């Protein structure tokens, strides 16, 4: 087995952040620890629209909070609709759960 070029092991290190799960993931009303981790990052970034939470179920509060994040990044109109996209997701740096 070939060693990973970045170190002595045989596999690359696990990424520190959750990869973008895809737009369909959010539109399917997921229940996942990824949603909780995302919500905590939104709160840390000052983009909370939560009355309760964040929690593991995707809710309207998550979408409103994510919209605030998109606006903070400078997105507007349809690009700030609260549905996560790859560019804004990568900028949020959601830690792996």
N, C-alpha and C positions, 0 to 999 in steps of 0.2 A: 504494500500500500504506500502510495506517495505521501510524503509529509507535506503539510500545508506550508506554503511559502512564507507565511507570516510568523511562524513559530515552530516549536519542536513537536507539536502534536500531529495527529493524522487528520484532524478536522479543524476548520476555522472556528474561532470562538463564537459563541452565541451572541447575536446582536443585543444591545442593551435596550433597544426600543421595539415596540410592536410594529410590525410592518403594516402598511395600509391593507385592511381586510377587503377592500373593494366596496363600491357604492351599494351594490345589492345587499351586502351584509346589513347595512343600517336600515334599508327600506324593508327588511324582513322582520322588523321589530324584535331584534335579538335580546336575549338575556345572556350576559357574558361578563366575566371579570374584566374584559377589555373595556366595556362601557364604564364600569366603575373607575378604572385607571384613567380613562379619558376624562371623565368628569372631574376627578381630582386635579388633573393638570389644568383644566379650564378654570377651576376655582383658584388655583395657584397663580394663574395668569390674569386674575381679576375679571374673568368673563362669566361669572356665575349668574344664572337666572333660576337657580334652584331655591324652592321653598323648603324642600326636604331632599336629602341626598347629597351627592350623587349615589346612585345604586346601580345594580347590574342590568336592569331593564331599560332599554332605549325608550325615552319619553319625550313629550313636547318640551320639557325643561332642558333636556339634553340638546335638542335641536336649537332652542333659543340661545342656549349658552354657546353652542358651536357657531351660531350666526354672529354672536358678539366677537368670538375669536376671529372669524373670517373678516369682520369689519376692522378689527384691530390690526390685521395684516394688510389692510388697504383694499380688500375686495369690496365690491358693491354690486347692486342689482342682482341678477341671477347667480352671480358668483359668490354671493353672500346670502344663500338661501337656508343655511343651517345644515345642509347635507354635506358630510365630510367628503373631501376630495384628496387625492394623493399629495398635492403640494401643501395644503394647509395641515394635513395629518402629519406629514414629515416634519413640518415646522413646530408642531405641538410637542413632539418628542415624548410620546406616551410610553412609560416604562413597561417592560415585559412583566406580565403577571404570573 
